[in-house]
Amino acid sequence: MSIKLVVLDIDGTIAGKSNQINPAVVETIQRVQSQGIQVALATGRMFSSALRFHRAIQSTLPLISYNGALTKHPHTGLVLREKPLPKAIALGILSHFEQPALAPHLEVHCYHDDQLHVRQITPETHIYMDRSGAIAQASGDLSTIINLGSTTKMLAISRNAPLMAQLMTELGQKLQGQNVHFTQSTEIYFEVTHAEATKGLAVQHLAEEVLGISPKEILAIGDNFNDLEMLQYAGVGVAMGNAPPEVQARADWVTGDVEEDGVSLALTKFCLGTTPAIPLG
C-alpha cells in the first residue's frame, strides 16, 4: 500500500546541530508533497517553538507538539486534541523533583498555556531558550502554575544522564498504572505528560479521525525514545542513524544520521520510489 501521510520528528530528525532544516531536506519534503503525500510534524517541543519548522516545510496539517499532549492547527488556531496532566499527579511529581537530594541537580520546566515556567533563570534555562526560541518566565514556586490547571507537560533537565535513568525507574515504579507517561527525547531530558499524550496516540488521532488514513499508509521518522510509539504505530517506522540502539532495533528501517540528511534518504526510498544512493540497515 502506498504512503499517504509522513510524520516527522524535529530535533535529531529534520534539525541537527544547526537547529535548522537543511535545504536538501526541505527540497525532498516538497517533492514528497508534490506527489500528493501529506507531511505532518510530531515533536516534544512547545507548539510555539515548533511553528517555524511547520512553516519551513509548508505543512498544511495540524501540528503535534508536547510529545502528543497538544494537537493544534497553526493556520486556524483550532485545537483538535489536548491531554493535560492531572493536577494531583503533576503536584506529586513536582514534590519528587524538589526533594533536597534531587533539587540541586535538576532544572524543572512547567508548561502552561504554551508558556514555559521555571523556578529561576539559570545557565541551563538559557541553553534551552537558545535552542527552542522560547522565553522562560521565572515563576518561583511552580506549584502555583500547576494549580492553575491544564499543565501540558513537565520537564526535568540534568547533565547527569544516570540520574535521569534513575528518575525513570523511581517514578515509573511509584506511579505505575496512573494517568501519566514518562519518556526521553534526549538522555538529559526526563519528560512527563498525560498517559494518553504520546506521539503514537496523537498520530493515530490525526490519521484515523481527522484524515481518514490507515496505519499502513503512514511513514513515521524519529530519533529517540519519545518517538517509539509513533514508529510502532505507523506502517513504516524509520529510525535515524543517530538514534539510540534500542530505538533502531524497534524500527522497520534505519536511515542516515541527521547531519547526513537521513530523512531525505528515507523519503526517497519509501515515498519517491527510488533507491537511496547509500544502502542502509
N, C-alpha and C positions, 0 to 999 in steps of 0.2 A: 504494500500500500504506500502511496506517495506521501511525502511530508506536506502538511498544510499549515503547521504552526511551529516556529522556532522560538524557544525561550532561552535567553542568555543571562547568566550572572554578569556582574560588572567587575568588581575588584578581583584581579588574578585570572580573569577570563577575557574580557574585552579591554580592560585597562590594567596596565602593569605599573612599572616604577614611575613612568611619566605622569600617571594619573589622567591620561588622555587615551582616546581610541586612535590607534594608528590609522592613517589614511587608507592603507591597503585593506584593513578590516572593514572600515566604513564602506569602501567600494564593493567588497564582497557581499556585505549585508544588503546593499542597494540592488545588486544583481539578483540576490535571492528574492527580494521584494518585487522586483520586476517580473519574476516568474509567477506572481500571484500568491506567494507564500508570506503569511503574516509573521512579524517578528515582535516579540514582547521582551521586556526586561523583568527579572526577578532578583531582588537584591536585599542584602541586610541593611543597606543604607536607609537613612531617613528619606521620605518622599521628596522633600525639597532638595536634598543633596543629590538625588538621582536624576533630577529633571534635565540637567544639561546633557546627560548621556541619552536620554529619551529623545531630546531634540536632535542630537548629533546623528542618530540613526534614522530620524524621521519616522518613528513608530506612530501608528495611528491607534494603537491599542492601550487599554488601561495599564498602569504601572503597578507592579507588585513590589512593595517595599517592606522594611522591617521584618525580613525573613518570612513574609506572608501574613503579617498582622494587619496590613492595610493594603487594599487594592483600590486605587482611585484613578479616575481618568484625568490626565493633565489638561485636556482640551475643554472639558466641561465642568470639572470640579466634582463630578458625581462619584460618591463613594459606593463601590459595588460590594465590598466585603471588609469588615473590620472586626478584629478579635483582640480587645484589650485584656490585659492581665487582671484577674480578680484582685480586688483591693487587699483582702486579707493575705493572700499569697505574696503579693508584692511587698507588703509591710514586713512579712516574715523573712523574706529574702534580704531585704534591706537590713534588718536586725542581724541576720547572719553575717552579712558583709561588714557590719560595723563592730563586730567583736574585736576586743583590744588586740588579739593576736593577728587579726586579718587587716583591719582598717588601715594601718600604716603602709600596707603593701598593695592596696587596691585603689584604682581610680574608678569611681562609681558614676555611671551616667543613668539618668532617668529621662524618658521621652514622653512628653505630654503635648498633645495638640501640635505635633510636628515641631516641637521646640525642645532643644537639649538643655537639661538642667544638671548642674554639678554642685558639689558642696562648695568648692572654691576652684578658681582657675589655677592650674598647675602647668609645669612644662609638658606633661603628658596631654593635658587638655589642648594646648597649643598645637601639638603634633596632630591630634585628631582633627582639630579645626582646619589646619592647613590642608589635610588630605580631603576632608569632607566638604569644606566650604561652609560648614555650619558655624553659627555664632552661639557659644555656650552662655547660659545665664548662671551666675554664681548665686545659688538659692539657699545656701546654708543647709538647714535641716531638710533632707529630701522627703521625709515623711509628709511634710506639708504639701508637696507636689502630688504624692501618691494619694493623699486623702481627697484631692480634687476629683479623683476617679478617672477612668479611661487612660490609665498608663499603658502606652502602646508597647513599650519594651524597656528592659533594664539591661545594662551592660557593665561588666566589671573588666578592667584592663590591668594587666600586670606583666612586666617583662620577665617574671618568674614563671616560665611555662609549666614546670611541675606543680606549682601552686594552682594554676588553672585546672590541671588534670585532677588535683585533689578536690577542688570545688565541684567538679563534675561528679565525682564519686560521692562526696558527702551529701550534696543537695539532692542528687539523684536517689540516694537511699532514703533521705529524710522526707522527701516529698513524692515518693513513688506512688503512682495511682492518682495523684491530684491533678488539678486542671492547669498544668504548667509544662512547658517544653524547654529543654536546655540544649544548646548547640554551640559550635565554634566556627567562625569564619576565618580565624587565624589562631595560631597556638597561644597568642597573648590575649585573646578575647574570650570572655565567658558570657553568652547571650541568653537572655531569659524572656520568653514570650508565653502567651496563652497556649494551651495544649494543641489547639487547632490552628495555631499560627505557624505553619510550616510552608515552605515553598511548594512542597508536593500538593498539599491540600488547596493552596491558593491557585496553583496552575490547574488543578483538576476543576475548580470552580470556574475559572476563566474559560477553559477549553470546553467543558461539557455544558455548563449552564449559560454562558454568555455567547460563545461562538459555535456551539454545536459540533465540536470536533472530538474525535475519539482519541484515546491514548496512543493507539498505533500510528496516528497521523502526526505525532509530536516528536520533535528533536529538541532535547534539552542539553545544555552545555554548562558545566560548572567546575569549580576547582577546590571545593572544601567540604567539610562535614555538613555545613548548613545547606548544601546542595543535594545531599544524598536522596532525600525524599522525592525531589522532582526528577532526579536522574532515574530513579527506580520506577516512578510513575510513567514516564514518557516511553513511547515505543522504542526510541533510541536514546540512550543516555550516554553522553560523551564526557569523559574527564579530561581536564587539561594535563599536559605533561608536567606541570608544576604542582599538581595535586598530591596530597599525601598518598602513600602506597595503599592505605586502607580504602581510600576513595577510588583510586584507579582500579582496584581489584573488584569493585562492585559496579563498575561501568561496563557498557557494552563495547566501548571502543575508547582508546586513549589517543589523543591528538598531541600536537606540539605544545611547547611552553608558550605562555602568554607573550613573552618577549620575541617569540618566533612566529607570531600571528597564527597560533594554533587554531583559533576559531575559524579563520579563513580556510585552513586545510579541511576541517570537519564540514563546513558548509559546502565546500567544493565537492567533497565525497558524497554527502548524503542529500544535498538539495540541487546541485547543479549538474549532477550526472557525469562528472569526470573524475578521473583518478588523481589524487594529490601527487605532487612531484616527489614527495618523500614518503615512502610507506612507513606507517607507524603501527604500534601494537594493537 
